[in-house]
Amino acid sequence: MKLLKIIEAVEIIKIKQQKVLFIQNEERGISLSQDTIDQTQENQQNQQNQQNKEKIIITASKELGISPKQVRTTVNLLDEGNTIPFIARYRKEMTGELDENQLRNIEERVQYLRNLEERKREVIRIIAEQEKLTPELQQAIEAAVKLQVVEDLYRPYRQKRKTRASVAKEKGLEPLAQWLMSHPQQGDVNEESAKYINVELKVETEEEALAGAMDIVAEQIADDAKVRAWVRQFTMDHGLMVSEAKTPEEESVYEMYYSYQEAAKKMPSHRILAMNRGERENILKVSLQVETERIHQYIEKMYIKGQSCTTEILRLVVEDAYKRLIAPSIEREVRGELTEKAEQGAITIFAENLRSLLLQPPVKGKNVLGVDPAYRTGCKLAVVDDTGKLLEVAVTYPTPPNNKIEEATTKINALIEKYDVQLIVIGNGTASRETEQFIAEIINNRRDKDLAYLIVNEAGASVYSASKLAQEEFPDLDVAERSAVSIARRLQDPLAELVKIEPKAIGVGQYQHDVSQKHLDESLKTVVESAVNHVGVDVNTASPSLLSYVSGVNATIAKNIVKYREENGKFLNRKQLAKVPRLGAKTYEQCIGFLRIQEGENPLDRTPIHPESYSSVHSLFEQLQFELSSIGSKELVSSLATVELEPLAAELNVGVPTLRDIVDSLQRPGRDPREELPLPIFRTDVLKIEDLVPGMELQGTVRNVIDFGAFVDIGIKNDGLVHISQLSDRFVKHPMDVVSVGDNVTVWVLNVDLKKGRVGLTMRKPEMNS
């Protein structure tokens, strides 16, 4: 704050100096040209813009707990067109090693503050044009730190549609309203009101005159920024969210909310969104209830000064202002704020789940049979080799109503033999468990071969298979066959396959259809971008879908990269990418470190090392007396392990963080960070819900994490639920603090509901349960 005041003082001095110079020139008879005047005004505007920018930087710094220097540097880098993945990876010295989350927080907060400043300028301009702007009002607007405060201050000056107050003003009743607010010690309200009877203006009685004046005062109270701020905060702090059933006798999934209430500010996201959905579906009636007496007392204290002949009238006005004008809008605002926070919570969970799913370890080196299960139309089969190349598609009918088990067995065994299939992947959609039973029997009858199966979440496979992208990739296949290919491939390389699907269709979250679709899309796109750049992309095998998420690359450039590759053959070095149409110098700088060439001319091209650091790498190799060809060798790895980073960084004239990343990349060239995670659990036999008994220990895979727990695939038809209270023997604030999608976990059966097909699980060892 002191720094901001110093900057403001310096700018004021500069402006004053310019004014003095202008006056001195006038006194000397020196006529300033229009260009000089324009330049002076432009300089003043630039100074004002710089001052506003610095104000925003200091505000964001304070709010985020990040130094002004780091915020300033980040903002400058973003304004220059750098992407967050690029800044996080290759500009660590400049930002003080801020991670992606911190960088995104800066980006979002600075954008909000910029929008806030823009709105302030617009509001001040509009009020000034009405000739109602006072120095006090302008100061209040400029000091606002929230958009809501600016809107509250602007509310009395906003153009309104016809209201009872505006009609009363047209009838000339504003002076009577002012009289009521003057708290006269003497006088008669009825007599004063009678003075405003005017048949031409349709004020025919003193009661009509008084009612109109009361409407004017009520609107004035309702537009008071201070009153609205206090009532809004009081409602948020003390309000109760109350829901009841519109038709109590009807059964629905919202029965727990048929007669429910909870403190608004303590409600978890999933309950707010569930209530909202029940209300939209016309099953629930939801309201925000709050104690009105204390609100009336506060407003009366603001607007009723002592005892006067208008006191009782003003009390009635206060009651009307709150009930008719303030309460409905404040309820909308508070519920909107609660919903916004709930949506953000749901989007955050979805995003974290998606990131975990995208970064699941690839299953390499196996030919895979993908199965898209179905009943009447049969199970679609797709065999892909260990690179994901489609080898053959087929269809079998082992499930009801066809039950052609023998024929299906023969066909699948033939595919296993023909293509040396080692793993069978089954989608978890319709008929998946019947198909699982059938596949398990095939595996058990084939002791001659090392076979296993896995059920994968097929969410989004149907979306992909009907997409234009899938049609281009497999023009000769039908929709279900394409889906089987997607199911097989998403095990081999989850990231490469899932980026082809609209992120929100992947279905790892809760209430994704109830949140702001714009914010959801933005957040999920950010997650995919982060995951893709974290892993890196093989530029010679990547699809346009995958390439389009690389830092700085858009869909057009991604297609151009693939087209160039198809026309000219594989890329042999990173420099060749500069020849791709539309891939300019800035894009090249942003993307090139994330694009890998596995078998190219330069061994460094298969590492995350940016070409701008290649000269530093060459100097490092000279120091260590190694050739580039030794990258990946045990001797080089051993030598790099003994390097002292700080003195060497100074000698190479490179930052310590950059040198640390270079050394790490040289020690593990071509490393896929996903490979460090455990592979999914492969199965060879079926577990039925009837087999489960309390206390049974099982191995499972986390399929989804939500506010109140985690769903775990233990190999039965429906995933079991580990409630948040059963995730650990210690207090858990949120399930994501303990588990992530894709985690392999040990669980114990708590309870089994055969009728509903539900299984309760615990991750706490049985002896820890009371």
Disulfide bonds with the S-S distance in Angstrom:
none
